[in-house]
Amino acid sequence: AVVVGAHLDHLGRRGDYVYNGAEDNASGACAVLAMARALALNPVKPKRSVVFCLWSGEEEGLLGSRWYVQNPLFAMGKTLAYVNLDMVARPWDERGLRRMTRMLNVSADELLKRITPENFLPLSLSADSPGLREALATANRHVGFDILYRETPRRLDRMSGGSDHAPFANAGRPWAFFITGMSDAYHTPGDSPDKFDGATMEKVSRLVYLAAGLLADK
C-alpha cells in the first residue's frame, strides 16, 4: 500500500484567541480529501491500495500517525511509502525563499537563477528510495514545479522532523514531506482560509495524486 496523509488538528483556543489552523493544516487535509475523491471516481484503479489518512494530535506529538504505524491497516513491511502534506496553501516569495536558503546553507542568488519563487517546491524525502523520487519526478513532468529535492539518509531518519512523516521514517519506510511557502500567520490566530492560494493547493494535490498512483501501480 501507499499511504497519503495530513493532520487535521491545530492549536484550538488559547484564552480569548482562536487558532483556526487553516494553512496548518486544513490545507493539507483538503488536499487529501480531494485526492481520495478523485481516486474513488477514477474508473482505472492502481494495482495496489492507496490509504488516505487524516491524523489527530499532530500538534500534541504526532499521536495519530504514531498510533497508525503501531497499528497499520497494511503491515509496515508492505507499506511502499508515506506521503505527508503539511501546509500546502501558499506559494513562496523571494523574501521567504531567502530566509529558507540561509537555513539550508544554499545560495539564494544561485537558486533564484534556476527557479521562480512562486513555482518553487522544497521536497524532503528519504534518500534510500529511488522508486519514490522517480515517481515524484515523473509526476512533476505533468505539473511543473521547480523542485529542490532534499534527501535524508536512512541513518538520519530519526531526525526527519516534527510532522507526521517522522513515525514512518522511524519505522524504516520511504517517505516524502510536502510543505509550500510558510506565511507570517504560522501558529497565530491570523491563519485563516482567506489567505489560501488555490492554484498552489491544486498543483500539490495533482503532483501527489499522480505520484501515489504511479507507486501503487507498480
C-alpha positions as a Python dict, from the first residue, in 0.01 Angstrom:
ca = {
    (1, 'A'): (0, 0, 0),
    (2, 'V'): (87, 366, -41),
    (3, 'V'): (-23, 592, 247),
    (4, 'V'): (-110, 960, 192),
    (5, 'G'): (-190, 1173, 495),
    (6, 'A'): (-224, 1511, 661),
    (7, 'H'): (-301, 1623, 1013),
    (8, 'L'): (-648, 1756, 1092),
    (9, 'D'): (-584, 1920, 1429),
    (10, 'H'): (-440, 2257, 1525),
    (11, 'L'): (-394, 2459, 1845),
    (12, 'G'): (-762, 2530, 1914),
    (13, 'R'): (-847, 2805, 2159),
    (14, 'R'): (-586, 2975, 2377),
    (15, 'G'): (-759, 3216, 2614),
    (16, 'D'): (-954, 3462, 2402),
    (17, 'Y'): (-773, 3364, 2083),
    (18, 'V'): (-899, 3107, 1832),
    (19, 'Y'): (-637, 2936, 1620),
    (20, 'N'): (-826, 2824, 1311),
    (21, 'G'): (-531, 2638, 1159),
    (22, 'A'): (-636, 2698, 800),
    (23, 'E'): (-295, 2678, 638),
    (24, 'D'): (-171, 2448, 917),
    (25, 'N'): (-327, 2217, 831),
    (26, 'A'): (-674, 2242, 684),
    (27, 'S'): (-493, 2294, 354),
    (28, 'G'): (-328, 1951, 369),
    (29, 'A'): (-650, 1786, 490),
    (30, 'C'): (-843, 1940, 198),
    (31, 'A'): (-581, 1812, -46),
    (32, 'V'): (-602, 1457, 95),
    (33, 'L'): (-983, 1461, 71),
    (34, 'A'): (-966, 1586, -289),
    (35, 'M'): (-723, 1311, -386),
    (36, 'A'): (-934, 1042, -217),
    (37, 'R'): (-1241, 1163, -403),
    (38, 'A'): (-1053, 1172, -735),
    (39, 'L'): (-926, 815, -694),
    (40, 'A'): (-1270, 691, -592),
    (41, 'L'): (-1421, 847, -906),
    (42, 'N'): (-1146, 724, -1138),
    (43, 'P'): (-1262, 406, -1313),
    (44, 'V'): (-899, 299, -1360),
    (45, 'K'): (-761, 174, -1030),
    (46, 'P'): (-393, 108, -942),
    (47, 'K'): (-276, -246, -870),
    (48, 'R'): (-207, -173, -504),
    (49, 'S'): (-407, 5, -235),
    (50, 'V'): (-378, 376, -157),
    (51, 'V'): (-467, 457, 205),
    (52, 'F'): (-579, 815, 276),
    (53, 'C'): (-542, 928, 638),
    (54, 'L'): (-631, 1239, 838),
    (55, 'W'): (-433, 1238, 1162),
    (56, 'S'): (-529, 1371, 1503),
    (57, 'G'): (-289, 1503, 1764),
    (58, 'E'): (-2, 1612, 1538),
    (59, 'E'): (42, 1931, 1735),
    (60, 'E'): (47, 1727, 2059),
    (61, 'G'): (323, 1492, 1947),
    (62, 'L'): (224, 1310, 1624),
    (63, 'L'): (-25, 1099, 1818),
    (64, 'G'): (-241, 981, 1526),
    (65, 'S'): (40, 889, 1287),
    (66, 'R'): (236, 719, 1567),
    (67, 'W'): (-70, 510, 1651),
    (68, 'Y'): (-117, 412, 1285),
    (69, 'V'): (244, 298, 1250),
    (70, 'Q'): (192, 74, 1553),
    (71, 'N'): (-149, -47, 1426),
    (72, 'P'): (-130, -22, 1044),
    (73, 'L'): (-412, -113, 808),
    (74, 'F'): (-145, -287, 598),
    (75, 'A'): (175, -417, 761),
    (76, 'M'): (462, -167, 768),
    (77, 'G'): (667, -414, 566),
    (78, 'K'): (405, -387, 290),
    (79, 'T'): (387, -7, 304),
    (80, 'L'): (570, 118, -5),
    (81, 'A'): (582, 482, 103),
    (82, 'Y'): (417, 752, 310),
    (83, 'V'): (350, 1097, 161),
    (84, 'N'): (283, 1378, 409),
    (85, 'L'): (110, 1708, 331),
    (86, 'D'): (156, 1974, 598),
    (87, 'M'): (79, 2334, 494),
    (88, 'V'): (31, 2337, 114),
    (89, 'A'): (-172, 2657, 65),
    (90, 'R'): (82, 2931, 0),
    (91, 'P'): (338, 2989, -275),
    (92, 'W'): (689, 3102, -188),
    (93, 'D'): (802, 3459, -237),
    (94, 'E'): (1159, 3587, -265),
    (95, 'R'): (1175, 3711, 96),
    (96, 'G'): (1063, 3376, 237),
    (97, 'L'): (1289, 3191, -2),
    (98, 'R'): (1596, 3388, 106),
    (99, 'R'): (1514, 3315, 470),
    (100, 'M'): (1486, 2943, 396),
    (101, 'T'): (1805, 2920, 189),
    (102, 'R'): (2009, 3058, 477),
    (103, 'M'): (1878, 2774, 692),
    (104, 'L'): (1960, 2518, 421),
    (105, 'N'): (2305, 2662, 352),
    (106, 'V'): (2209, 2717, -12),
    (107, 'S'): (2294, 3029, -208),
    (108, 'A'): (1971, 3221, -262),
    (109, 'D'): (2113, 3410, -560),
    (110, 'E'): (2217, 3089, -733),
    (111, 'L'): (1884, 2923, -658),
    (112, 'L'): (1688, 3223, -787),
    (113, 'K'): (1871, 3195, -1120),
    (114, 'R'): (1722, 2847, -1165),
    (115, 'I'): (1372, 2880, -1023),
    (116, 'T'): (1071, 3110, -996),
    (117, 'P'): (983, 3170, -628),
    (118, 'E'): (607, 3121, -667),
    (119, 'N'): (671, 2796, -854),
    (120, 'F'): (930, 2666, -606),
    (121, 'L'): (882, 2349, -401),
    (122, 'P'): (1138, 2220, -148),
    (123, 'L'): (1065, 1849, -120),
    (124, 'S'): (1210, 1646, 166),
    (125, 'L'): (1223, 1270, 120),
    (126, 'S'): (1413, 962, 226),
    (127, 'A'): (1732, 914, 27),
    (128, 'D'): (1723, 534, 12),
    (129, 'S'): (1409, 513, -202),
    (130, 'P'): (1489, 573, -568),
    (131, 'G'): (1144, 449, -669),
    (132, 'L'): (978, 724, -465),
    (133, 'R'): (1192, 1001, -612),
    (134, 'E'): (1142, 861, -962),
    (135, 'A'): (763, 861, -916),
    (136, 'L'): (768, 1220, -786),
    (137, 'A'): (992, 1339, -1071),
    (138, 'T'): (778, 1164, -1333),
    (139, 'A'): (459, 1312, -1187),
    (140, 'N'): (614, 1658, -1181),
    (141, 'R'): (660, 1648, -1559),
    (142, 'H'): (284, 1692, -1577),
    (143, 'V'): (271, 1960, -1304),
    (144, 'G'): (582, 2171, -1347),
    (145, 'F'): (711, 2272, -1003),
    (146, 'D'): (1071, 2390, -966),
    (147, 'I'): (1162, 2120, -713),
    (148, 'L'): (1460, 2119, -478),
    (149, 'Y'): (1496, 1758, -360),
    (150, 'R'): (1621, 1739, -1),
    (151, 'E'): (1713, 1374, 57),
    (152, 'T'): (1767, 1242, 409),
    (153, 'P'): (1990, 934, 451),
    (154, 'R'): (1833, 643, 637),
    (155, 'R'): (2075, 684, 927),
    (156, 'L'): (1927, 1031, 989),
    (157, 'D'): (1560, 930, 959),
    (158, 'R'): (1518, 967, 1335),
    (159, 'M'): (1593, 1339, 1285),
    (160, 'S'): (1349, 1380, 995),
    (161, 'G'): (1132, 1648, 1153),
    (162, 'G'): (827, 1716, 1364),
    (163, 'S'): (549, 1623, 1128),
    (164, 'D'): (358, 1303, 1054),
    (165, 'H'): (620, 1153, 824),
    (166, 'A'): (852, 1108, 1124),
    (167, 'P'): (689, 789, 1264),
    (168, 'F'): (706, 627, 918),
    (169, 'A'): (1070, 732, 885),
    (170, 'N'): (1148, 582, 1225),
    (171, 'A'): (980, 260, 1110),
    (172, 'G'): (1217, 248, 813),
    (173, 'R'): (958, 324, 547),
    (174, 'P'): (1019, 555, 249),
    (175, 'W'): (861, 897, 298),
    (176, 'A'): (814, 1237, 136),
    (177, 'F'): (718, 1563, 306),
    (178, 'F'): (536, 1840, 120),
    (179, 'I'): (534, 2195, 256),
    (180, 'T'): (493, 2511, 49),
    (181, 'G'): (571, 2872, 143),
    (182, 'M'): (528, 2937, 514),
    (183, 'S'): (349, 3264, 592),
    (184, 'D'): (379, 3504, 883),
    (185, 'A'): (45, 3367, 1008),
    (186, 'Y'): (206, 3037, 1109),
    (187, 'H'): (73, 2930, 1453),
    (188, 'T'): (-114, 3256, 1503),
    (189, 'P'): (-488, 3341, 1510),
    (190, 'G'): (-433, 3500, 1168),
    (191, 'D'): (-404, 3161, 997),
    (192, 'S'): (-735, 3190, 809),
    (193, 'P'): (-856, 3042, 479),
    (194, 'D'): (-883, 3379, 301),
    (195, 'K'): (-505, 3357, 258),
    (196, 'F'): (-519, 3030, 64),
    (197, 'D'): (-380, 3018, -289),
    (198, 'G'): (-599, 2770, -476),
    (199, 'A'): (-354, 2725, -763),
    (200, 'T'): (-77, 2612, -526),
    (201, 'M'): (-307, 2367, -346),
    (202, 'E'): (-424, 2226, -679),
    (203, 'K'): (-69, 2176, -812),
    (204, 'V'): (46, 2000, -496),
    (205, 'S'): (-264, 1778, -498),
    (206, 'R'): (-210, 1684, -862),
    (207, 'L'): (156, 1604, -803),
    (208, 'V'): (90, 1380, -502),
    (209, 'Y'): (-210, 1214, -670),
    (210, 'L'): (-7, 1124, -978),
    (211, 'A'): (300, 1010, -781),
    (212, 'A'): (91, 793, -546),
    (213, 'G'): (-83, 640, -846),
    (214, 'L'): (248, 560, -1012),
    (215, 'L'): (384, 398, -697),
    (216, 'A'): (66, 200, -635),
    (217, 'D'): (50, 77, -993),
    (218, 'K'): (399, -79, -996),
}
